[in-house]
Amino acid sequence: MNKTLVAAAVTLAAASLSSQAMARDSIYIVGSSTVFPFSTAVAETFGRNTDFATPKVESTGSGGGLKLFCAGVGVDHPDITNASRRMKASEFELCQEAGVEDITEVKIGYDGIAIANSREGERLDLSLRDIWLALAKDVPNEAGELVPNPYQTWNEVNPDLPEITIEVLGPPPTSGTRDAFVELAMEGGCKTYDFIKAMKQEDKSRYKAVCHGIREDGAYVEAGENDNLIVQKLVANPDALGIFGFSFLDQNADQVQGSKVDGVEPTFESIADGDYPVSRSLFFYVKNAHVGTIPGIAEFVAEFTGEQAWGPEGYLVDKGLIPLPEAMRAEVASAAQSFAPMSRP
Amino acid sequence: MTDQTPASAPHKRTIDAVNASLKRRRAKERRFRRLGAAAVALGLLFVALLFADIVGKGHTAFQQTYIKLPVVLERAQIDPEGSGSAEVIARANYLGIIRAALRAHFPEVTARRDKRALYQMVSVGAPQLLRDRVLADPALIGTTAEVWLLADDDIDMVVKGQIDRTLPESKRRVKDQTLGWIERLESEGRITKRFNTIFFTNGTSREPELAGIAGALAGSFYTLALTLLLSFPIGVGAAIYLEEFAPKNRWTDLIEVNINNLAAVPSIVFGLLGLAVFIGIFGVPRSTPLVAALVLTLMTLPTIIISSRAALKSVPPSIREAALGVGASSLQTQFHHVLPLALPGMLTGAIIGMAQALGETAPLLMIGMIAFIVDVPAGFTDPATVLPVQIFLWADSPERAFVERTSAAIMVLLAFLILMNLAAVLLRRRFERRW
């Protein structure tokens, strides 16, 4: 038994030594699960078309990715992190403190969030206010006081909508899709009420609670992080609506249809033009200190920001990415490929 | 008379009561048996449903669609100087050759947009496969060969009937134009489904038709091998010490309670521990079989210790006494007599622990195993992922063709689990001794 213990200890020690001494020859990417499908597609193409090793892409979520990214400089730390939102000022400071000083920010495109139902059902035409009223925890009554959400069917929210029970399948609070949905759709609908909008100046935390609070009486069902599962549940229940990323709508267009939001259907064009209101920008961040040390980073960034990848006819579009407008692509690509460090957000 | 009635009545009543209750008691037993059988039937029904669902969704993934096209392999394009060197042949533009073959077969397609749709019928991995084919058989250069090209996943889905052709075009991912091409190729006998070898030889990919489980299987293999190597000796050693040598006092009681507790700790806790200790303090590299094995060792240790102690307990004391009686030392008694008799039970416990480790996902999420790793790992410190995590990642991919691949990967995982549990049962049957 002593021998096995010693052997185990030696293995551990050897492992810890080897990892510190070991140089890394492949790029190490972490971050958002929303950007994961795009990042992996680029990584695979990059590995196939160049002599560099295929990068390792880890799906940690935007926040988790930035935390790992900002932990320090060196082969043990990631070179690139993906994010489905901009880096926060607090995260930038965290990076600075750990010696990660020069960071290149690359905006890669947009992602729309679809509110969809089965093709069997009727296509809904929702406004942001309808969405908020149907899903908020507290809604204003006629007297303008906030009361627990009384609405049970869509036509109670808005008489133009059909008489079907409100049942929305969406992601849980841990999901980036949920954050974006709450910020863009819920808050967007909430601030159409002037008295709530005024609350923002007076009592910010109350404003946030009112606008971001999702009802918990069963009308909103947390269906897990798996968007495929939501699509399957929608097919089984034509009266239910689901909230998920645009790429899943695009891939399952034969089974589900996206509801119009403020009269705009979620399509490739409407999201790219910025007409569809529930869309967000996607980013990745590069650690400039690693460029030139870890082989292939510059080439990887060039691959990602090349027209064959992120252009309107590129392979990322097939994966569901909505590209930036042409002028912006050129601007971002030249800034990215020269590794211009970002300023404090 | 009046005195007699009470005297004989109790006697009569007992037998009557027994006779009367007999029917009720038998009915009770029958009811209980039926309930038991119903419980088993219900359990089997759920297992059957699970298997039927997985097999129903997944069996199609073992086949893959290929398109046969006459491909012109001109010497001028591939090896202009006729050098025959593999390096020159490998660098030729096979994508261009395949596109030319598509254009030649569908000469009516001329618009830029339409050509793009046409090129998309063939997988992005097809050029590489063609290159490998030409490298393996250089005699093909200079000929026009009928080559089976790997089809794109959308085409695969149409051919397999997963995308309904009868739906109106606007509701379908594959447009009428492409559908027309597929139907023409089908009528010419140029589309076939073949056994999907790629699924077993490739690492993962973002393209469903190129995605395989080889990387995840290799990762699982390295992880489990190292887990067994670490946890079996430590577990058996701990069990022998605790069962045979340790004094029975408050400390060993405490240790025993803790081991039993550890066996019931949710596995995610071990993942968090691994993240903090192995990665945080010892600096073991993330997403490697090494760190995964260390975490899974912690997780399976209690299972192995508990089953090993049970196996040691089942060896009758007479064996130990006999060995000690003829002059063997304690150590000799243990290693020459008790351990060989307890080993089948210990191995069974170890195999069950390994099966548990094979199916484990939660602790691995914390140590960076949810990663996209294309290259098949070749050692304990290469980045790797394992089979259940691969299933998790595929289940989350938007492409329709990943649905069947997810189920197929589950089938492979289940096959391994059944094999391991079967091995445990057989081992017990073959070597177990009863006293």
Chai-1 contact restraints between the chains, C-beta under 6 A:
chainA,res_idxA,chainB,res_idxB,connection_type,confidence,min_distance_angstrom,max_distance_angstrom,comment,restraint_id
A,M1,B,G237,contact,1.0,0.0,6.0,A-B,restraint_1
A,T4,B,P233,contact,1.0,0.0,6.0,A-B,restraint_2
A,T4,B,I234,contact,1.0,0.0,6.0,A-B,restraint_3
A,T4,B,G237,contact,1.0,0.0,6.0,A-B,restraint_4
A,A8,B,L230,contact,1.0,0.0,6.0,A-B,restraint_5
A,L12,B,F282,contact,1.0,0.0,6.0,A-B,restraint_6
A,A15,B,V284,contact,1.0,0.0,6.0,A-B,restraint_7
A,A15,B,L290,contact,1.0,0.0,6.0,A-B,restraint_8
A,S16,B,F282,contact,1.0,0.0,6.0,A-B,restraint_9
A,S16,B,G283,contact,1.0,0.0,6.0,A-B,restraint_10
A,S19,B,G283,contact,1.0,0.0,6.0,A-B,restraint_11
A,S19,B,P285,contact,1.0,0.0,6.0,A-B,restraint_12
A,Q20,B,G283,contact,1.0,0.0,6.0,A-B,restraint_13
A,T40,B,R206,contact,1.0,0.0,6.0,A-B,restraint_14
A,T40,B,F372,contact,1.0,0.0,6.0,A-B,restraint_15
A,A41,B,R206,contact,1.0,0.0,6.0,A-B,restraint_16
A,E44,B,S205,contact,1.0,0.0,6.0,A-B,restraint_17
A,E44,B,R206,contact,1.0,0.0,6.0,A-B,restraint_18
A,E44,B,V374,contact,1.0,0.0,6.0,A-B,restraint_19
A,G47,B,V374,contact,1.0,0.0,6.0,A-B,restraint_20
A,T54,B,V374,contact,1.0,0.0,6.0,A-B,restraint_21
A,T54,B,D375,contact,1.0,0.0,6.0,A-B,restraint_22
A,K56,B,A371,contact,1.0,0.0,6.0,A-B,restraint_23
A,K56,B,I373,contact,1.0,0.0,6.0,A-B,restraint_24
A,K56,B,P383,contact,1.0,0.0,6.0,A-B,restraint_25
A,V57,B,F372,contact,1.0,0.0,6.0,A-B,restraint_26
A,E58,B,G368,contact,1.0,0.0,6.0,A-B,restraint_27
A,E58,B,A371,contact,1.0,0.0,6.0,A-B,restraint_28
A,S59,B,I370,contact,1.0,0.0,6.0,A-B,restraint_29
A,N226,B,D396,contact,1.0,0.0,6.0,A-B,restraint_30
A,S247,B,P398,contact,1.0,0.0,6.0,A-B,restraint_31
A,F248,B,P398,contact,1.0,0.0,6.0,A-B,restraint_32
A,Q251,B,P398,contact,1.0,0.0,6.0,A-B,restraint_33
A,Q251,B,R400,contact,1.0,0.0,6.0,A-B,restraint_34
A,A253,B,R173,contact,1.0,0.0,6.0,A-B,restraint_35
A,D254,B,L167,contact,1.0,0.0,6.0,A-B,restraint_36
A,D254,B,K171,contact,1.0,0.0,6.0,A-B,restraint_37
A,D254,B,R172,contact,1.0,0.0,6.0,A-B,restraint_38
